[in-house]
Amino acid sequence: MTIKEQINQELEKLPEPLLQEILDFVQFLQVKHEKNSISSDTQLDQTLIKEHTLTGSTAEDLLEFVGSWEGSDIRECLQLVHDSRMPLEL
């Protein structure tokens, strides 16, 4: 039996809440792997993203974005936010 088959067999036994945790972990691993194999173009993109980060912004700072949403890809954008969010620092 392959590893993938073993994983699938174990997944069949789990309740839905644990499946959500596993999905989150798998997505975390994918993002982690992607970050480890960043090309120079992607490094430039990340530099640009860092320049436009809103960390530490006040509500007043964020008001400039009110009403600026365009398009119908909200689900894709929410998934991107979910996939690229930073881990909580305690």
C-alpha positions as CSV (number, residue, x, y, z in Angstrom):
1,M,0.0,0.0,0.0
2,T,1.4,3.4,-1.0
3,I,1.7,6.3,1.5
4,K,-1.1,8.1,-0.3
5,E,-3.4,5.1,0.0
6,Q,-2.6,4.9,3.7
7,I,-3.3,8.5,4.2
8,N,-6.6,8.2,2.4
9,Q,-7.5,5.2,4.5
10,E,-6.9,7.1,7.7
11,L,-8.8,10.1,6.5
12,E,-11.9,8.1,6.0
13,K,-11.9,7.4,9.7
14,L,-11.8,11.0,10.9
15,P,-14.6,13.4,11.8
16,E,-15.2,16.6,9.8
17,P,-13.5,19.0,12.3
18,L,-10.3,17.0,12.2
19,L,-10.4,17.0,8.4
20,Q,-10.5,20.8,8.5
21,E,-7.4,20.8,10.6
22,I,-5.7,18.5,8.2
23,L,-6.6,20.6,5.3
24,D,-5.2,23.7,7.0
25,F,-2.0,21.8,7.7
26,V,-1.7,20.5,4.1
27,Q,-2.2,24.1,2.8
28,F,0.4,25.3,5.3
29,L,2.9,22.7,4.0
30,Q,2.2,23.8,0.4
31,V,2.8,27.4,1.2
32,K,5.9,26.6,3.2
33,H,7.3,24.5,0.3
34,E,6.5,27.3,-2.2
35,K,8.3,29.8,0.0
36,N,11.4,27.5,0.0
37,S,11.5,27.4,-3.8
38,I,11.1,31.1,-4.5
39,S,12.5,32.3,-7.8
40,S,14.1,35.8,-8.1
41,D,11.0,37.1,-9.8
42,T,8.9,36.0,-6.8
43,Q,11.4,37.6,-4.5
44,L,10.8,40.9,-6.2
45,D,7.0,40.4,-5.9
46,Q,7.4,39.7,-2.2
47,T,9.5,42.9,-1.8
48,L,6.7,44.9,-3.4
49,I,4.1,43.2,-1.2
50,K,6.2,44.1,1.9
51,E,6.3,47.7,0.8
52,H,2.5,47.7,0.7
53,T,1.8,45.8,3.9
54,L,-0.9,47.2,6.2
55,T,0.4,45.7,9.4
56,G,0.2,48.3,12.1
57,S,-2.3,50.5,10.2
58,T,-5.0,52.3,11.9
59,A,-8.7,52.2,11.0
60,E,-8.3,55.7,9.6
61,D,-5.4,54.5,7.3
62,L,-7.6,51.7,5.9
63,L,-10.5,54.1,5.1
64,E,-8.8,55.0,1.8
65,F,-9.6,51.5,0.5
66,V,-13.4,51.7,1.2
67,G,-15.3,51.1,-1.9
68,S,-12.3,50.1,-3.9
69,W,-13.2,46.5,-4.4
70,E,-13.7,45.6,-8.1
71,G,-14.5,42.3,-9.8
72,S,-16.3,39.1,-8.8
73,D,-13.4,37.0,-7.6
74,I,-14.0,37.5,-3.9
75,R,-13.8,33.8,-3.1
76,E,-10.4,33.6,-4.8
77,C,-9.2,36.6,-2.9
78,L,-10.4,35.2,0.4
79,Q,-8.6,31.9,-0.4
80,L,-5.4,33.8,-1.2
81,V,-5.7,35.7,2.2
82,H,-6.3,32.4,4.0
83,D,-3.3,30.7,2.2
84,S,-0.9,33.5,2.7
85,R,-1.8,34.7,6.2
86,M,1.0,34.9,8.7
87,P,1.0,32.6,11.7
88,L,-0.2,34.2,15.0
89,E,2.7,35.3,17.2
90,L,2.0,34.9,20.9
